[in-house]
Amino acid sequence: MLVNGAVITGKGAAKGRTPEEVERIRSILRGRFDDASTEYEEALAESHKLRLVEIGDAAGDDQADSGSKTAERDAATSLLRTLLDRRTQAEHAIHRLDEGTYGNCEGCSNPIPVERLEVFPSATTCVNCKQVRERRAS
């Protein structure tokens, strides 16, 4: 089956892939990593610009101005964290591909359904294990 341009054999298990299939998957994951890295660097540059403007433009700010600037700074920080997380997920998926564990759940070692990998190629857990983790976290 084709998953985001990569062939996944069986039920998404890491074993049984040809070297060509592994390279196609690696290429997709590398593209995701590169895209996230580019977005992160651009967002980081914008964040620095925003901070410089804040430093030079803080005189005479009232509470509303300060609140708006704080909200903008928080949104920029949140975006940076999200982009860094996406980049880390792609990097981890590439590492799992190298190890031969890509496509298997880190929790139960069962194959991650192909449908999940189609939507989220960096997935490391099956839906059941993900739900258990989320319940424990809350």
SERO-4910 file (N, C-alpha, C, O; in steps of 0.05 Angstrom, whole numbers):
BEGIN
 pado doro    nc1    nc2    nc3   cac1   cac2   cac3    cc1    cc2    cc3    oc1    oc2    oc3
  Met    A     17    -24      0      0      0      0     18     25      0     39     25     12
  Leu    A      9     46    -13     24     71    -15     16     89      9     -7     94     13
  Val    A     36     98     24     32    115     47     48    140     42     72    140     44
  Asn    A     34    163     36     48    188     31     71    184     12     93    195     16
  Gly    A     66    169     -9     87    164    -29    105    141    -24    123    135    -40
  Ala    A    102    128     -1    119    105      6    103     79      7     79     80     15
  Val    A    114     58      0    101     32      0    104     20     28    126     17     38
  Ile    A     82     13     41     82     -1     66     72    -29     61     51    -33     51
  Thr    A     88    -48     69     81    -76     64     66    -87     89     70    -77    111
  Gly    A     50   -107     85     37   -120    107     19   -101    121      4    -85    108
  Lys    A     20   -101    148      3    -83    164     19    -59    173     12    -47    194
  Gly    A     39    -51    159     55    -28    167     79    -36    183     93    -18    194
  Ala    A     85    -61    185    108    -70    201    134    -61    188    135    -56    164
  Ala    A    154    -58    205    180    -48    195    194    -69    179    210    -63    161
  Lys    A    189    -94    184    203   -115    170    190   -120    143    166   -114    139
  Gly    A    205   -131    124    193   -138     98    194   -116     78    182   -119     56
  Arg    A    207    -94     83    209    -73     64    234    -76     47    255    -85     57
  Thr    A    232    -69     22    256    -70      5    273    -45     11    262    -26     22
  Pro    A    298    -46      3    315    -22      7    303      3     -7    306     25      3
  Glu    A    291     -2    -30    279     21    -44    255     33    -29    252     57    -27
  Glu    A    239     16    -17    216     25     -1    227     41     24    216     62     30
  Val    A    247     30     37    258     44     60    269     71     52    265     91     66
  Glu    A    282     73     29    292     99     20    270    118     13    273    142     17
  Arg    A    248    108      2    225    126     -4    213    136     22    206    160     23
  Ile    A    210    119     42    200    128     67    219    149     80    211    169     90
  Arg    A    245    142     79    265    160     90    263    188     76    266    208     89
  Ser    A    260    188     50    258    212     35    234    229     44    236    253     47
  Ile    A    211    216     49    188    230     58    192    242     86    186    265     91
  Leu    A    204    226    104    209    235    131    230    257    131    228    276    146
  Arg    A    250    254    114    271    275    112    259    301    102    266    323    112
  Gly    A    240    299     83    226    323     73    210    336     95    210    361     97
  Arg    A    197    320    112    182    331    134    200    345    154    194    367    164
  Phe    A    224    332    159    243    344    177    254    370    166    255    390    181
  Asp    A    261    370    141    271    395    128    251    417    128    257    440    133
  Asp    A    225    410    121    204    430    121    200    442    149    198    467    152
  Ala    A    200    425    169    196    434    197    220    452    205    217    472    219
  Ser    A    244    444    197    268    459    204    267    487    191    273    507    204
  Thr    A    259    488    166    257    514    152    236    532    165    241    555    171
  Glu    A    213    520    171    192    535    185    201    545    212    195    568    220
  Tyr    A    215    528    226    225    535    253    245    559    251    243    578    267
  Glu    A    263    557    233    283    578    230    270    605    222    277    626    232
  Glu    A    250    604    204    235    628    197    220    639    220    220    664    225
  Ala    A    206    622    235    191    631    258    209    642    280    202    662    294
  Leu    A    233    630    283    252    640    303    262    668    295    265    685    312
  Ala    A    267    672    269    276    699    260    254    719    265    259    742    274
  Glu    A    229    712    259    206    730    264    203    736    294    197    759    302
  Ser    A    207    716    310    205    720    339    227    739    349    221    757    366
  His    A    251    737    338    272    755    346    265    784    337    270    803    352
  Lys    A    254    787    313    246    814    304    225    825    323    226    849    330
  Leu    A    206    809    330    184    818    348    196    827    375    187    848    385
  Arg    A    215    812    385    227    820    411    242    846    408    241    863    426
  Leu    A    256    850    386    271    875    382    252    899    380    258    920    390
  Val    A    229    895    366    210    916    364    198    923    392    194    946    399
  Glu    A    193    902    408    182    906    435    201    922    452    193    940    466
  Ile    A    227    915    450    247    929    466    248    959    459    250    976    477
  Gly    A    247    965    434    250    992    425    224   1008    426    224   1032    423
  Asp    A    201    994    430    175   1007    428    159   1005    453    134   1007    452
  Ala    A    172   1001    476    157    996    501    150   1022    516    132   1021    533
  Ala    A    162   1044    509    157   1069    523    128   1078    519    119   1079    496
  Gly    A    115   1084    540     88   1094    538     66   1073    535     43   1080    530
  Asp    A     73   1048    537     53   1027    535     34   1027    558     42   1030    581
  Asp    A      9   1024    553    -11   1021    574    -15    991    578     -2    974    566
  Gln    A    -34    984    596    -39    955    602    -48    940    577    -40    917    574
  Ala    A    -64    952    561    -74    938    537    -52    932    517    -50    911    506
  Asp    A    -34    952    514    -11    948    496      7    925    507     16    907    492
  Ser    A     12    926    533     29    905    545     16    878    543     29    858    537
  Gly    A    -10    877    546    -25    852    544    -24    841    515    -20    817    511
  Ser    A    -27    858    496    -26    850    468      2    839    461      5    819    447
  Lys    A     22    853    470     50    844    465     55    817    478     69    800    467
  Thr    A     45    814    502     49    788    516     35    766    501     45    744    498
  Ala    A     11    771    491     -4    751    476     11    744    450     12    720    443
  Glu    A     21    764    437     37    758    412     62    742    418     68    723    403
  Arg    A     75    749    440     99    734    448     92    705    455    107    687    447
  Asp    A     70    701    469     62    674    476     55    658    452     61    634    450
  Ala    A     41    670    432     34    656    408     59    648    392     61    626    381
  Ala    A     78    666    391    103    661    377    119    638    390    129    620    377
  Thr    A    119    638    416    133    617    431    119    590    427    132    569    424
  Ser    A     93    590    427     78    566    423     83    554    395     86    530    392
  Leu    A     84    572    375     90    563    348    117    551    346    121    530    334
  Leu    A    137    564    359    164    553    359    165    525    371    178    507    361
  Arg    A    151    521    394    150    495    407    137    474    389    147    451    387
  Thr    A    116    481    376    102    463    358    120    455    334    121    431    328
  Leu    A    133    474    322    151    467    300    174    450    308    183    432    294
  Leu    A    186    456    331    208    441    342    199    412    348    214    393    343
  Asp    A    175    409    358    164    383    364    160    367    338    166    343    337
  Arg    A    149    380    317    146    366    291    172    357    280    175    335    269
  Arg    A    192    374    282    219    367    272    230    343    288    242    325    276
  Thr    A    227    343    314    237    322    331    222    296    325    235    274    324
  Gln    A    196    297    320    181    273    313    191    261    286    194    236    285
  Ala    A    196    277    267    207    267    241    234    255    245    241    234    233
  Glu    A    251    268    261    278    258    266    277    231    280    292    212    274
  His    A    258    228    299    255    203    314    245    181    295    254    158    297
  Ala    A    227    188    277    217    168    258    239    158    239    241    135    233
  Ile    A    257    176    231    280    169    215    298    150    230    307    130    219
  His    A    302    155    255    319    138    272    306    110    275    320     90    273
  Arg    A    279    109    278    265     84    280    267     68    254    269     44    253
  Leu    A    266     83    232    269     70    206    297     58    203    299     35    193
  Asp    A    317     72    212    344     61    212    347     36    229    361     17    222
  Glu    A    333     36    252    334     13    270    317    -11    260    320    -33    269
  Gly    A    299     -6    241    280    -26    232    255    -29    249    241    -49    247
  Thr    A    250     -9    266    226    -10    283    204      9    274    183     10    286
  Tyr    A    209     23    252    188     41    242    163     26    234    165      5    222
  Gly    A    140     36    242    115     23    236    105      5    258     83     -6    256
  Asn    A    121      0    278    113    -16    301    109      2    325    124     21    329
  Cys    A     89     -4    342     82     12    365    104     10    386    114    -12    392
  Glu    A    113     33    397    133     33    418    121     22    444    137     13    461
  Gly    A     95     22    447     83     12    471     79    -18    472     87    -31    491
  Cys    A     66    -28    451     59    -56    451     74    -73    430     71    -97    429
  Ser    A     89    -60    413    105    -72    391     88    -83    368     99    -95    350
  Asn    A     62    -79    369     45    -88    347     48    -69    324     55    -45    328
  Pro    A     42    -78    300     43    -59    277     23    -36    280      0    -41    289
  Ile    A     32    -12    274     14     11    273     -2      9    248      9      5    226
  Pro    A    -29     11    249    -45      9    225    -36     28    203    -29     51    208
  Val    A    -37     18    179    -29     34    156    -44     60    154    -33     81    147
  Glu    A    -70     59    161    -86     83    160    -75    105    178    -76    129    172
  Arg    A    -65     97    201    -53    117    220    -27    129    208    -23    153    210
  Leu    A    -11    111    196     14    121    184      9    138    160     25    156    154
  Glu    A    -13    134    146    -20    151    123    -25    179    132    -17    198    120
  Val    A    -39    182    155    -46    208    166    -23    221    180    -18    245    178
  Phe    A     -8    204    195     14    214    212     38    196    209     42    178    225
  Pro    A     55    201    188     77    183    183     98    181    206    113    162    207
  Ser    A     97    201    224    116    200    247    104    186    271    117    187    293
  Ala    A     81    173    268     68    160    291     87    139    303     99    123    288
  Thr    A     88    137    329    104    117    343     88     98    359     98     79    370
  Thr    A     62    104    361     44     87    377     19     81    362     10     96    345
  Cys    A      7     58    369    -20     52    358    -40     69    373    -34     82    392
  Val    A    -65     70    363    -85     87    375    -90     79    404    -93     97    421
  Asn    A    -92     53    410    -97     44    437    -76     54    457    -82     65    478
  Cys    A    -50     50    450    -29     59    468    -28     89    470    -23    100    492
  Lys    A    -34    104    449    -35    133    450    -57    142    469    -53    160    485
  Gln    A    -80    129    468   -102    136    486    -95    131    515   -102    147    532
  Val    A    -82    109    520    -73    102    547    -54    124    558    -56    133    580
  Arg    A    -35    132    541    -15    153    548    -30    179    555    -23    192    574
  Glu    A    -49    186    538    -63    211    542    -80    210    567    -82    231    582
  Arg    A    -92    187    573   -108    185    598    -90    188    623    -98    201    642
  Arg    A    -66    176    621    -48    178    644    -37    206    648    -32    215    670
  Ala    A    -35    221    626    -24    248    627    -44    268    639    -36    289    649
  Ser    A    -69    261    637    -90    281    646    -98    276    674   -115    291    685
***
